[in-house]
């Protein structure tokens, strides 16, 4: 089984010792994305909805670089510093993803890198 490191300039560059994604066979493991703007590597301006949208945009860019899309997500993990923001995640997620939706977990956390309110990672399955 082949392993490939996925990289794109359309998503934030890794700010630590990790890759944006790793593809093993037909499976792509997406590293966590926070709402950084790729061009500036700064947090997106705006409210939590703007942060959630930026995270989905970042995940979509990495998925595309891997040869897939968010429709190929089979597992999504959502980390929130305030679980009261979960309804916003659901609303925005319904705009970015289509049925059948991926399996999902949502976890409340004390803090995230760079003071972000949300981080997401996921697993794609490319069955083409």
SVG drawing of the C-alpha trace seen along z (x, -y; Angstrom):
<svg xmlns="http://www.w3.org/2000/svg" viewBox="-29 -40 37 42">
<polyline fill="none" stroke="black" stroke-width="0.4" points="0.0,0.0 1.4,-3.4 1.6,-6.4 1.7,-10.0 2.0,-13.3 -0.6,-15.8 0.4,-19.5 -1.4,-22.6 -0.8,-26.3 -4.6,-26.8 -4.7,-25.7 -2.5,-26.9 0.9,-25.4 1.6,-23.1 2.6,-25.0 4.2,-22.0 5.7,-18.6 2.8,-17.2 1.6,-17.1 -1.6,-18.7 -2.8,-15.2 -1.5,-11.7 -3.0,-9.4 -2.7,-5.7 -4.3,-3.7 -7.8,-5.0 -7.9,-6.7 -6.8,-10.2 -6.2,-11.4 -6.7,-15.1 -4.8,-16.9 -6.7,-19.3 -7.4,-22.7 -8.0,-25.9 -9.4,-29.0 -6.1,-30.4 -6.2,-32.3 -3.6,-30.5 -2.1,-33.7 -1.5,-35.4 -1.4,-32.5 -3.5,-34.6 -6.9,-33.8 -9.8,-34.8 -11.5,-38.0 -15.1,-37.7 -17.4,-35.7 -17.4,-31.9 -19.4,-31.3 -16.6,-32.9 -14.1,-30.7 -16.2,-27.5 -16.5,-28.5 -12.7,-29.1 -12.0,-25.6 -14.3,-24.0 -12.6,-25.9 -9.2,-24.8 -10.4,-21.1 -11.9,-21.4 -8.6,-22.7 -6.6,-19.8 -9.3,-17.3 -9.0,-18.6 -5.2,-18.4 -5.7,-14.7 -7.9,-14.1 -11.2,-14.3 -13.7,-16.6 -15.7,-17.1 -18.3,-14.7 -15.7,-12.0 -15.5,-12.6 -16.4,-9.4 -15.4,-10.8 -15.3,-14.3 -14.1,-15.4 -15.1,-18.9 -13.3,-20.5 -15.0,-23.6 -14.0,-25.9 -17.7,-26.6 -20.2,-23.8 -22.9,-26.4 -21.5,-27.1 -22.5,-23.6 -25.8,-24.7 -23.7,-27.0 -21.5,-24.1 -24.6,-22.1 -26.0,-24.9 -22.7,-25.6 -21.9,-21.9 -25.2,-21.4 -24.0,-24.0 -20.7,-22.3 -21.6,-18.6 -24.4,-16.6 -26.2,-13.4 -25.1,-10.9 -23.2,-12.8 -20.0,-11.5 -19.8,-10.0 -18.9,-12.8 -17.7,-13.5 -17.9,-16.9 -15.7,-17.6 -15.5,-20.6 -12.0,-21.7 -10.4,-24.2 -8.3,-25.9 -7.1,-25.6 -3.9,-26.8 -3.7,-30.5 -6.9,-31.2 -9.2,-29.6 -12.7,-28.7 -12.9,-25.7 -10.7,-23.0 -11.7,-20.0 -10.0,-17.0 -11.3,-14.1 -10.9,-11.0 -11.7,-10.8 -12.3,-7.6 -11.7,-7.9 -13.5,-5.0 -13.0,-6.0"/>
</svg>
